[in-house]
Amino acid sequence: MNSHRLTVTLLGTGTSTGVPMAGCPCPVCTSPLPENQRSRCSALLNYRNRNILIDPCTDFRQQALREKIPGIDAVLLTHTHADHIHGIDDLRAFNPPDGESIPVFGSRESLDHLRGAFRYIFSDGDASGYRPRLTVHAVTDSFPLFGLRVEPIPLIHGTGRSLGFRIGPFAYLTDCSAIPQDSAPKLLKLDVLVLDALRFRPHFSHFNIPQAIETAQGLGARRTLLTHLSHEVEHRRDSQNLPPGIELAWDGLRLEFALTS
């Protein structure tokens, strides 16, 4: 059997406003600590020299420049709230040179929304050089992608739905307030779980930090990284009060996994 390395980079770990939030003078928004600088939520998977983006978030261009991303080979879409898709036009910088398209994988509902919200991308009316070349693929079950097995995980996000994704011993669950009973068995025996945890106070469409801790402990992941953090969370102060195995994520955090095929 061959062993290949999966590298995961958390490109952004902040909530929909980003941190610092525009116009806010609070101690976190004015903090010089790099871990308190949180761009909008997204992640990058690299496997066998292929780059898979989870969500073209609002800050994707800055993230791509910061991490020196040379190309995007596929996109996994969690849902279509603005902070997770409004960097989609920046994908045109990564249009394949051979005229092919970048595949985008998500729920049918999300892809229908994407086609409606960004008609110029999916219509035949505009010159192709001025838009990203994308093809959409609705997913409900696990599917192969560049030698990986990607497992979509249905999640509850307030009154709506979102998708998480599991790849081997790693799972990425942003923007959720509950994990359906049918999804929980797909999240057992994880080495690393990245999990939504907006703030300490309750919120109707996101786990708060106490709920995320309870959820992570119930799933039994070896290590949990809390993401989608608001400016109410101060990295150094609040990290000290988390239980063992649970940490606050930060922009640029990198993880590596050995996968066998």
C-alpha positions in Angstrom: 0.0 0.0 0.0 1.2 3.5 -0.8 1.1 6.4 1.7 0.4 9.9 0.7 0.1 13.1 2.8 -3.0 15.2 3.1 -2.3 18.7 4.1 -5.1 20.9 5.5 -4.7 24.7 5.9 -7.3 26.7 7.7 -7.3 29.7 5.5 -9.9 31.6 7.6 -11.4 31.0 11.0 -13.6 34.1 11.5 -17.3 34.7 11.5 -19.3 36.5 8.7 -18.0 40.0 9.7 -14.4 38.9 9.9 -12.2 39.9 12.9 -11.4 42.7 13.3 -14.9 43.8 12.5 -15.1 47.1 10.6 -15.7 50.1 12.9 -15.3 48.1 16.1 -13.0 49.4 18.8 -13.3 46.4 21.1 -10.1 44.8 22.7 -10.2 41.8 20.3 -10.7 43.9 17.1 -7.8 46.2 18.2 -5.6 43.3 19.3 -2.1 43.0 17.7 -2.2 39.2 18.4 -2.1 37.4 15.0 -4.4 34.7 16.3 -7.1 37.4 16.8 -6.9 38.4 13.1 -9.6 36.1 11.6 -10.6 36.2 8.0 -13.8 34.6 6.8 -14.1 30.8 7.1 -12.5 28.6 4.5 -9.9 25.8 4.2 -7.5 24.3 1.7 -6.8 20.6 1.2 -3.7 19.5 -0.7 -3.2 15.9 -1.8 -0.9 14.6 -4.5 -0.3 18.2 -5.7 -4.0 18.9 -6.1 -5.6 21.8 -4.2 -9.2 21.5 -3.0 -10.8 24.7 -1.7 -13.6 24.5 0.9 -15.7 27.6 0.3 -14.7 30.6 -1.9 -15.2 33.0 1.0 -15.3 36.8 0.9 -11.6 37.0 1.8 -10.4 34.3 -0.5 -8.2 36.6 -2.6 -6.2 37.8 0.4 -6.0 34.2 1.7 -4.7 32.9 -1.6 -2.0 35.7 -1.7 -1.0 35.0 1.9 -0.6 31.3 1.4 0.8 31.6 -2.1 -1.8 29.2 -3.5 -0.7 28.3 -7.1 -3.9 26.8 -8.3 -7.3 25.5 -7.4 -8.3 22.1 -8.8 -11.8 21.7 -7.1 -14.2 23.4 -4.7 -16.3 21.9 -1.9 -19.2 24.1 -1.0 -20.7 24.0 2.5 -23.6 26.3 1.9 -24.4 29.6 0.2 -24.4 32.3 2.9 -22.6 35.4 1.6 -19.4 35.0 3.7 -18.8 31.6 2.2 -19.4 32.3 -1.5 -18.7 35.9 -2.3 -15.1 35.3 -3.2 -16.2 33.1 -6.1 -15.2 35.6 -8.8 -11.6 35.3 -7.6 -11.5 31.7 -8.8 -11.1 33.1 -12.4 -7.5 33.7 -11.6 -7.2 29.9 -11.3 -9.1 29.0 -14.5 -7.2 25.9 -15.9 -5.0 26.9 -18.8 -6.3 24.0 -21.0 -9.8 25.4 -21.2 -11.2 23.0 -18.7 -13.4 24.0 -15.8 -13.0 23.8 -12.0 -15.5 21.3 -10.5 -17.7 22.5 -7.6 -19.3 20.0 -5.3 -22.2 20.7 -3.0 -25.9 20.0 -2.2 -28.4 20.4 -5.1 -30.0 23.3 -3.1 -26.7 25.1 -2.8 -25.8 24.7 -6.4 -29.2 25.9 -7.6 -28.7 29.0 -5.4 -25.2 29.5 -6.8 -26.4 29.4 -10.4 -29.1 31.9 -9.7 -26.9 34.3 -7.7 -24.0 34.3 -10.2 -25.8 33.9 -13.5 -22.9 35.6 -15.3 -20.7 32.6 -14.4 -23.1 30.0 -15.7 -24.6 31.7 -18.7 -23.3 31.9 -22.2 -23.7 35.6 -22.5 -20.3 36.9 -21.2 -16.8 36.5 -22.5 -15.3 33.5 -20.8 -12.1 35.4 -19.8 -14.1 37.6 -17.4 -15.5 34.9 -15.2 -14.4 31.7 -13.5 -15.0 28.5 -15.5 -16.9 26.2 -13.1 -19.0 23.1 -13.5 -21.3 22.0 -10.6 -21.8 18.5 -9.3 -24.6 17.7 -6.7 -23.5 15.3 -4.1 -25.4 13.2 -1.5 -23.1 10.3 -0.9 -19.3 9.9 -0.7 -17.4 10.4 -3.9 -13.9 10.1 -5.2 -11.8 13.2 -5.8 -8.1 13.0 -6.9 -7.6 9.8 -5.0 -9.4 11.0 -1.9 -12.8 9.7 -0.6 -14.9 12.7 0.3 -17.9 12.1 2.6 -20.5 14.9 2.7 -22.0 15.3 6.2 -25.5 16.9 6.3 -25.8 19.5 9.1 -28.4 21.7 10.6 -27.7 25.5 10.4 -30.5 27.3 12.2 -33.6 27.0 10.0 -31.5 25.9 7.0 -29.0 23.2 6.1 -25.3 23.0 5.4 -22.7 20.4 4.5 -19.7 19.3 6.4 -17.0 17.1 4.8 -15.0 14.1 6.1 -11.8 13.0 4.4 -10.1 10.1 6.2 -9.4 11.0 9.8 -10.3 14.7 9.3 -13.7 16.4 9.3 -14.6 20.0 8.7 -18.0 21.2 10.1 -18.5 24.9 9.9 -21.8 26.8 10.2 -24.0 24.4 12.1 -26.2 24.4 15.2 -26.9 20.7 15.3 -25.7 17.4 13.9 -28.5 15.2 12.7 -28.8 11.7 14.2 -28.0 10.1 10.8 -24.8 12.2 10.4 -23.2 11.5 13.8 -22.0 7.9 13.0 -20.1 9.4 10.0 -18.0 11.4 12.5 -16.6 8.7 14.7 -12.9 7.9 15.1 -11.6 11.2 14.0 -8.1 12.4 14.5 -9.0 16.1 14.0 -12.4 17.7 14.0 -12.8 21.4 12.9 -16.1 22.6 14.4 -18.2 25.7 14.3 -18.2 27.6 17.7 -19.2 31.2 17.2 -19.0 32.6 20.8 -19.9 31.8 24.4 -23.4 33.3 24.3 -26.1 31.2 22.5 -26.9 31.8 18.8 -29.8 30.4 16.9 -27.8 29.1 13.9 -24.4 28.3 15.2 -23.0 26.2 18.0 -21.7 28.4 20.9 -18.5 27.3 22.5 -20.1 25.2 25.3 -22.3 23.4 22.8 -19.3 22.8 20.5 -17.3 21.3 23.4 -20.2 19.0 24.4 -20.6 17.9 20.7 -16.9 17.3 20.2 -16.6 15.3 23.4 -19.7 13.2 22.4 -18.0 12.4 19.0 -14.7 11.5 20.7 -12.3 13.2 18.3 -8.7 13.1 19.4 -8.3 16.9 18.7 -11.0 19.5 18.0 -10.3 23.0 16.6 -13.0 25.6 17.1 -13.7 27.8 14.1 -16.0 30.6 12.8 -15.1 32.6 15.8 -16.5 36.1 16.5 -14.8 39.1 18.1 -16.2 38.0 21.4 -13.5 35.3 21.6 -10.0 36.4 22.6 -7.4 33.7 21.7 -5.1 33.8 24.7 -7.6 34.4 27.4 -10.2 31.9 26.2 -7.8 29.2 25.2 -6.8 28.8 28.9 -10.4 27.7 29.8 -10.9 25.0 27.2 -10.7 21.3 28.1 -7.8 19.0 26.9 -8.0 18.2 23.3 -10.0 21.3 22.3 -8.4 24.4 20.9 -9.3 27.7 19.2 -8.3 27.6 15.5 -6.4 30.4 13.8 -5.8 31.6 10.3 -3.0 29.7 8.6 -3.0 26.7 11.0 -1.7 23.7 9.1 -2.4 20.0 9.7 -0.9 16.9 8.1 -2.3 13.4 7.8 -0.7 10.2 6.3 -3.3 8.4 4.1 -2.9 5.0 2.6 -4.3 4.0 -0.8 
